[in-house]
Amino acid sequence: MNIEAPKKFATAYVGAILALAAAVSQAGGRVDMSIPFHADVAAKPHAPLGIEGNGLLGIEGNGIIQRLDNGNLVVNDSLYVFGPGTVRVIVDGAAAFTSIRPGHVVQVGARADNGGGASVLAQIELEHLLRGPIDSGGIDLNANSIRVLGQDLPLPAFVELGEGADDLKIGDFADGDYVQVSGWLDASGNILAGRVQRTAPVFDTLEISGRVSAVDAVNRILQIGDLVIDYSSAQFVYMSASQLQAGDDLEVVGSVLNGEGQLLATRVRQVPDLLSGYEGQEVEVQGFATQPLLANEFILAGQSIRVSGSTEYVRGTSADVQPGRLLEVEGTIAADGALEASRVEFDEEVVEAEIRIAGVVESVDPQTQQFGLFGLTISATLATRYDDKTGSATPFVDFSDMQPGIFVELRGYDDPDGSNLVTTTRIEREVPGDTTLKARVTGNDGTSISLLGLALLTDSGTVYVDASGQNVTEQQFVYAAQVGVLIRATGAPLPGGIDVTLLEIE
């Protein structure tokens, strides 16, 4: 039987650094990683945790773990603290001397503070979805993607790429580089990468997670994406070989690729359900809906979610709960294991964070955590990430460092859609350069256009570039740049507008 399947493409998301210097201990037959803290008071027994969930570290301002803030973590826009006591860290089912970094998808547990303060972290667990070498010819600079073990992974600008604590770009990778990929499986079973980490090869531990597209029970092979897997010698976990079928979501660990390019599997495991808590436990879960909302219930990444008349919907309605939507759900575990949702939030706007603004900060309000840029009022949140690209001796690490006159580049989103209300998910202090604004067109009357309510003021010297990179006339550009089209304007801010020297359709 020949197994053939089309290539699967993933959409990448992002996610400053939580360096976990760890001491390893063996407890209860499982290898744990304990992190000592300043207090001598030992942590209480791990279960029950009180709060549990999974999501992206640094998913452009909205994920289960978003950023490190003076030794604490921001989780779904809430602050979680370390200690007193220890935090158990488990990576790929065992202890490892590693770090949790931006872009990692993790499952976390915390103990609620009965005094109403920030909850205390008790466990962080990371499971990589893909480990192995970049395929020969697997780097496509034009498409900004890499190919690992037959899986195509687009790497847009907001994906996190790294090696240790260092940031990388796609051009830093080479064929054969060994990488670890953390992310999700989307509603179709494709890998959505949050972080791609270049690392030293871990021999005999190639790994892939994804949805089975075909099974050949006679020859004992299956296929995930473009990778054919020989499972004839594999150990099966949570299932038997006879139960394999197309559509299963699996984690497969293998030793080598044989002469035919097949992965020789040593372990095949069904991807487990997200939740394993107790009745009444508070839970925060982020993932992709795989079934629509019917009879007050839907499926999110394999987990049953139950809604009611009191469920709050953010950036959407109950009618918008459809397969493929990225959602963040808060609630409690019911007696039957379903998650009874108190809040359902639609995350696409935050994940995309497609607005880009570069310019000089005009004003700062520390009380509201808002600042002026291009005449717009930009709001920062607890989850906003801060970076400094200037090499300054006084790093730019939080909103208290925001000052009028500094040059910054930011990413953000408009909420509600089509408004000029911008929330920033990431701010970088940069060496002064071009002042630019990238956003979707909010107004076009046939002769002029506006972005985020700002008029684009042009003259005979303005250059217009279409989506193919070709220079066009002003009339051609205005005709193409209809409301909703993503464009970039380069120029100088003016009251209520921008004196534009260059307009480009993205």
N, C-alpha and C positions, 0 to 999 in steps of 0.2 A: 504494500500500500504506500503510495506516495502522498505525503502530507504537504499541502500547499496552502498558504494563507497570505492575504495582502499585508503589506507593511502597516504597522500601527504607529501612529504619531501621537506624541503626548504634548500637552501644554504645560510649560514649566512655570512654577511660581517661586517667589522668593522667601527669603527671610532676611558690646556689643558682644561680646564673647564671654561665655561662661566656661572658664578653664577649670576642669575638674581634676585636681591633683588628688589621687585616691590611694587609700590603703585597702588591700584586698583581704577578705576573710571568708571562711567556709562556714555556712550555717544552714542547718536543716537539709543538707544534701544539695544545696544550690549555692553557686558561687555568687556572692554579692559584693558590691563595691560601696564601702562606707566612707563618708566624707566628714572628718572631724570639724567641729566648730568651736567658737570661743568659749561657750559655756560648758561646764562640767556635768550639767544635768543630762542624763541619758534620755534618748527619745523613748517614748512609750511604744508598746508593741505596734507593729506596722499596721495591722488591720484592727478596726475599720479606719479607713482613710478620711472619709467625709466628703472629699471632692475628687473627682476622677475624670479624665477625658483625654482626647488626643487631638493633635493639630500641628500646625507649622510654627517653628521658632522663627519669628521675624517675617511673617507672611504679609509684608507691606502694611503693617499696622493693625492686623486683626487675625490672631491665631491663638492657639491655646497657650503657647509661650512666645512672647513677642520680642523681648529684649531684656538685657541685664541692666539693672538700675541700682548702682551702689550696693551690689551684693544681693539684690533681690530680683525676682522675675516678674514680668508683667504677663498675665495670663488672661486672655479674653477681656482686655481692658481693665483687669483687676490686678492688684499688687499681691504677690505671694512672697513670703520671706523664708530665709534659711535659718534654721536653728531656733532655739537651742536643741542640741541633739545631733543626730546624723541623718543623712539622706542616702537611701539605697539607690545606686545607679547600676542598671543592667543594660548591657549593650549586646544585641543579637543573642540573648539568652544566657549570657555569662559576663563575668567581670572582664574589663579591658582597660588599659591605661589610655584613655582617649578623652576627648572633650565634646561637650554639647555646644554646637555653634549655630549661627544664623542659618535658617533653612532646614534644619533637622525636624522631622516629624517624630514626635515623642508622645508617650503616654505618661501622664503624671498623676501622682496622688498627693493629697495634702490634708492636714487636719484643720478643721474650722476653729477659728478663735472665738470662743464663747463671749469674749468681751467686745466683740464687734470689730476687732482689728483685722489686719491682713492674715490670711490662713498660712499655716506653716507647711512647707514642702516636706514630704516624707519619702517619695520615690520618683525617679525619672527613668523611663525605659525607652530605649531606642532600638528599632528594628530596621536595618537597611533593606531596601527592596531589590537592590542590584549591586553585585560586586563582581568585578572582572576587568579584563583589558579592553581598551577601545579597539574596535575591529579595524583591520587593515583597510585603509581608505575610508575610515568611518568619521572623519572630521570634514564638515562642510561649512566653510567660512561664509559662503554666500547665504546659505539657509540658516547659519548660526545654530548648528546642531551637531551632535555627536551620536555615534552608533556603538552600543555596548551589548555584546551577546545577542546580536540580532534585534535589538530594540532601539528605535530612533528617538532621541531625546532633544527636542528644540531647547535652546538656551537663550531666551530673550534677555534683555538688559537687566531685568529684575531678578533673575535667578542668582543664587549664591554659588560661586565657584571658589574653591580654596585648596590650600595645601598647608596643613597645620593651622597656624593663626594667620597665614598670609592670604590675601585675595589674589585670584587669578583671572585671566581672560581666556576666551576660547582659543586664541592664538598661542597660549602657553602650553596647550595640550599637544600630544603627539600620538601617532598610532602605537598601540601596545601599552600606553600608560595604564596603570592599574587604578581604577576609580571605585569609590563607594557612593551609591546614590540613595538618598533618603527622600521620601515623598509619600504620595498616596497611590492607590488604585482608584481611577475614576469610575463612573457608572458603567463604562464599557470594559473595565478591566485593564485599561492602559496605565502605564506608570506616568504620574505627574511628579516631576522632580522638584524638590524643594532646595536641595543642596547636592552638588557634585563635588566630592572631595578626592583629590589625587593623593595617593598613599603608596607606601611600599607594598609589593605583592604579598598577599596572604595565601600561601600555597595550599592547594587542595580545598579551598573554600570559595569557589565560584558560586554565585547565588543569583537567582532570579525569582521575582514574584510577578504574577500576572494571571490572566484568564486563559484557560486551555481552549484552543481553537479546534483541535482535532486529536483523536486518540486512535492508535492502532494496537488493539489488545493482543493480536497474534504476535507481532514483532516487538511488543512491549515498548513502544515509543509514543510520545505525545509532543505537541507543539504549543509554544507560547510565543506570540509574535512571529518572527522569522527563525526562531531557534528551535531545532529538533532535539528532543531529550530522550535518551535511552534510560528507562527506569527499571531495567531487568534485574539490577542488583541493589535497588534502593530499599531503604527502610521506610515504612509508611507510618505517619503519625496522625492520629485522629480519624483515620480512614484505612481502607484496604485497597490493594491494587485493583481488585475486581469492581470497586465502586467508582473508579475513574470515569469521567465523561466530559464531553465538551461543555464549556460553561463554568466549570469549577474554577474557583480562585485558589491558586496554590503558591506555596513557597517551596522552591526546589534548590537544594544545595548539591553541588557536584564537585568532582575532583579535577577532571581535565576535559578538554575537547578532543574527541578521537579524530582519526584521519579523515572522517567524513564531515567533520565540523559539528558533530553532535556532542551535547553535554552528557557525560556519564554521571547520572544522578546517584548520590549516596543517601539522600534523605528527601522525602516528599511529604509535605505537611499541608493540610488545609489551613487557609488563612482563618484564624479564630475570630469569633465575634468580638466586638469592641468592649462590651461590658461584662464584668464578673463580680459586681458588687452585691450589696445586700439591700433588702427592701427599705425604702425610705432614704437611701443614700443620695446625696446631691451630686449631679453629674453635669459636665459640660462636654459635648461631643461635636467635632467638626468633621465633615465629610461630604460625599456626594449622594444625593437621593437616587435610588435605583428603582423606585416604584412611586407612582403618583399618590396623592392623598385621596383615599377612598374610605368611606365609613369612619372618618376621624382617625385614620391610621395610615402611615406610610413607612417605607424602608429607607434607612440612611446607612449606607455602607454595611449592610447585613443586619443592622440593628432595627428592631421594631420601635417606631416612634408614635405615641398616641397624643392627640391634641384634644382640646375642649374649647368651650366658649370663652374661657378665661385666658387662653393662650395668646400671648402678645406676638405680633408679627412686625418685624423691622425691615424696611426697604422692600416690602412685598406684602402679598396677601396669601390666604390659604389657597387660592386658585393658582398661585405661582409655584406651588410645591409640585415640581415635575421632575422626571428622571433627568439626571445630568446637572441639576442645580447644586451649586456649592452652598451648604447650609451650616450654620452653627446653632446647636440646640442646647438649651439649659433646662433642667428638670430633675425629677427624682425617679428612682427605679421602683416599679410596681411589683406586686407579689408574683406576677407571672413573668417577670424579667423585662417587660416593655419599659421604655422610657416615657414617662408622662411629662410632656413638654410644657413649661411655663413660658418659654420664649423661643421663637424661631427667627433667626436672623439670616438674611440673604447676603452672602459674602462677596459676590463677584465684583461689586464696585470697589471694595477695599483691595481685593487681590490684584485687580488690574492696575489701580493707582496710575492711570495713564497721563494725568496732568503733570507736566514738567515746567518749572519756572526757575530761571536763573537771573539774579539781579542783586541790587543793593538793598538791604533792609532799611525801610523808611521810618518805621516806628515800632515800639515794643510795649506791650501791656503785660507785665508779669502776673497781675492778678487773674486775668482771663486766659493767659497763655495764648495770646493772639499777637500777630505782628503784621505790619503793612509791607506789601511788595507789589509793584506795578499798580498801585492804587487799590489793590484788593486787600481784604482782611483775611489772613490765613490763620486757621486754628490748629494748634498742636494738641495732642492728647497724651495720656499716660503711656500709650503704646508707640508714640513717635520715636524713631531711632535717630541718633545724632552721630555724625562722623566728621572728622577734621582731615582735610586733604592738603593743608597748608604747611604742615611740618612745624606748626607753632609750638613754643615751649609751654603754652597754656592751652591745652586741648579743649576743643568744643565738645562737651559731653552731655549737656542737658540744657533746658530752656533758660536757666539762669545765666548762661553764657551768651544768650542772644542780645546783641547790641545794635543800635542804629549805625549804619555806615559799613557794616561787614558785608562781604559778598557771599551769597549762599546759592546752592542749587537744591531744589526740593522736588519730591514726588508727592502726589496727592490725588484726591478724587473730589468731585462735586457731589454734594448731598444736600438737597435732592438733585437728581439728574437734571442737567440743563440749566442749573442755577449758577450764580457767581459765588456761592458759598463753598470755599475750598477747605478741606481738612487734609493736613499733611501727614504722611506716614513716614517720611524720611527727610532729614535736613543734613546737607553737607556744607561745611564752610570750605570755600574754594579760593584759590588765587583769582583775583578779578579777571573776568573775561567778557565775552559777548553776553548781553542781556537778551534773554529769549523767553518765549511763552509757547508751550505746546498744549493744545486743548482742542476739543471738538467745537466746531462752528455753532454758535448759539443764535446768530442772526445773519440773514442774507436777503437784502431787498432788491437784488438784481444789479445794483451798482456798487455796493459796499458790503463788507462783512464785519462781524464782531466775534470776539472770543470772550467767554465769561462776562459778557456785557460790556466789554471794552471795545471801543471803536478802533479799527485799524486804519490809521491815517497814512496815505501813500502819496507819492509824487512821481515825477518823471524818472527819478533815479531808482525807484523800487524795482527789484528783480523778482520775477515770478517763476516758480519751478513746479512742474506737475509731479504726479506719483511715480512716473518713470524716470525722473531726474532731468527732464528736458525743460529748457526755458520756454515759457509761453507768454502770451499777451495778458494784460490785466483783464480784458473781457473773457478770455478763455479760462483764466484762473477763477474768476468770480462765478462763472457758469459751473465749473467743476466743484467748487468748494461750497456745496449745499449744506444746510443745517445738519449736524451730526457727523460731518467729515472731519477727520483728525488732521490738523495742520500745525505748523510751527512758524511763529513770527519772530524775527530778529530785528531789534530796534531799540529806541529809547522811550522810557515811560513818560507820558504826558498826563495831565489831569483828565481822567475819564477815557484815556485811550493810549495808543502806542504809535509813535512816529516810526514807521516800518521801513527798513532798508531791504529786507528779504522775506519772502513768503514761500513756504514749501508745503506741499501736500504729503503727508506721511504715508 
